[in-house]
Amino acid sequence: SNNESGLNPKLALSYQATASTMLYASASEGFRAGNDTAHSTAPLVCTAPGLTREDIEHLKADTVWSYELGTKVQLSNPDILISADAFHSDWQNPQQERVCPCGSYFQVDGDKATINGGEMDISGHLTSALAVRLCARVCHMGI
């Protein structure tokens, strides 16, 4: 069995800069419980250098802090909403899959990771009969 608890705070602010433009920011923390597989029926067949039975049998909780800055702009002619944002995440103890030389796969704790990126969404009506939606997301993760 495994018992863990966590708190997931979130703060969000928005500012209506003009009648058609809103700016926003948010910060939030996520939490995922670890895992205790010490009583697993799967035997430990092999290990990779630096990987112990403890690493495989007891995963720590992981947490991620995410930050986002963005804007939403409503155009009236044509009727188009443009949304754009940038984000950054700091991830501690990411649970990762590890492959051992014998071909076995195990979940193990990682050290830390960062995720950076941005996205843009353009949607609305060019005419009363023609709708448009364009989405793009760029993301980079470093472990």
C-alpha positions in Angstrom: 0.0 0.0 0.0 1.0 3.6 -0.4 -0.2 6.8 1.3 0.7 10.3 0.2 -1.0 13.6 0.1 -0.4 16.8 -1.6 -1.8 20.3 -2.1 -2.4 21.7 -5.6 -2.5 25.5 -5.3 -3.4 27.7 -8.3 -3.3 31.5 -8.7 -4.8 33.2 -11.8 -5.0 36.9 -12.7 -6.5 38.6 -15.7 -6.6 42.2 -16.8 -9.0 43.7 -19.3 -6.6 46.1 -21.0 -9.1 47.3 -23.6 -12.6 46.3 -24.7 -11.1 43.8 -27.1 -7.8 42.7 -25.3 -7.4 40.7 -22.1 -4.0 39.8 -20.5 -3.7 36.9 -18.1 -1.1 35.1 -15.9 -1.3 31.9 -13.8 0.9 29.8 -11.6 -0.1 26.3 -10.4 1.4 23.3 -8.8 0.5 19.7 -9.6 1.2 16.6 -7.5 1.2 12.9 -8.3 1.7 10.3 -5.7 4.6 7.9 -5.9 4.2 4.1 -6.0 5.2 1.3 -3.8 5.7 -2.0 -5.8 7.8 -3.8 -3.1 5.2 -6.6 -3.0 5.0 -6.9 -6.8 5.0 -10.4 -8.1 7.3 -9.4 -10.9 10.9 -10.5 -10.0 13.8 -8.2 -10.6 15.5 -9.9 -13.5 18.2 -7.5 -14.2 19.3 -3.9 -13.4 21.1 -1.2 -15.2 24.2 0.5 -13.8 23.2 2.8 -10.9 19.6 1.3 -10.7 18.9 -0.5 -7.5 15.9 -2.6 -6.3 14.9 0.3 -4.1 14.8 2.6 -7.2 12.4 0.2 -8.9 10.2 -0.7 -5.9 9.6 2.8 -4.4 8.8 5.8 -6.6 8.7 9.2 -4.9 5.9 11.7 -5.5 6.5 14.1 -8.4 5.5 17.7 -8.5 5.3 20.3 -11.2 5.0 24.1 -11.0 3.6 25.6 -14.2 3.6 29.3 -15.1 1.7 30.9 -18.0 1.4 34.4 -19.5 -1.0 35.1 -22.3 -3.4 37.4 -24.1 -6.7 37.1 -25.9 -7.6 39.7 -28.6 -11.1 39.8 -30.1 -11.3 41.3 -33.6 -14.7 42.5 -34.8 -14.2 42.6 -38.6 -13.7 39.8 -39.4 -15.0 38.1 -36.2 -11.7 36.5 -35.0 -10.4 35.6 -31.6 -6.6 35.4 -31.3 -5.2 33.7 -28.2 -1.5 33.4 -27.5 0.5 32.3 -24.5 3.9 31.3 -23.3 4.5 28.7 -20.5 7.3 27.3 -18.3 7.1 24.3 -16.1 9.6 23.0 -13.4 9.1 19.3 -12.8 10.7 17.6 -9.8 11.2 13.8 -9.6 9.5 13.0 -12.9 8.5 9.4 -13.1 10.2 7.9 -16.1 10.4 4.5 -17.8 13.9 3.0 -17.9 15.0 0.1 -20.1 17.5 -2.4 -18.6 20.1 -4.2 -20.8 18.0 -7.4 -20.6 15.0 -5.6 -22.1 12.9 -5.2 -18.9 11.1 -1.9 -18.4 10.8 -0.2 -15.0 9.3 3.1 -13.7 12.0 5.1 -11.8 12.4 8.6 -10.4 14.1 11.1 -12.5 15.9 14.2 -11.1 14.2 17.2 -12.7 12.9 18.5 -16.0 11.9 21.8 -17.5 9.2 22.4 -20.1 9.1 25.7 -22.1 6.8 26.6 -25.0 4.1 28.7 -26.4 0.9 28.4 -28.3 -1.4 30.4 -30.6 -5.0 29.8 -31.5 -6.8 31.9 -34.1 -10.5 31.1 -34.6 -13.7 32.7 -35.8 -15.7 33.6 -38.8 -14.3 35.1 -42.0 -17.9 35.4 -43.3 -21.2 34.2 -42.0 -20.7 30.9 -43.9 -17.0 30.4 -43.5 -15.3 29.6 -40.2 -11.6 29.3 -39.6 -9.4 27.7 -36.9 -5.6 27.7 -36.8 -3.7 26.3 -33.8 0.1 25.9 -33.3 2.1 24.8 -30.3 5.8 24.8 -29.7 7.3 22.9 -26.8 10.8 22.0 -25.6 11.4 19.6 -22.7 14.8 19.3 -21.0 15.6 16.5 -18.6 
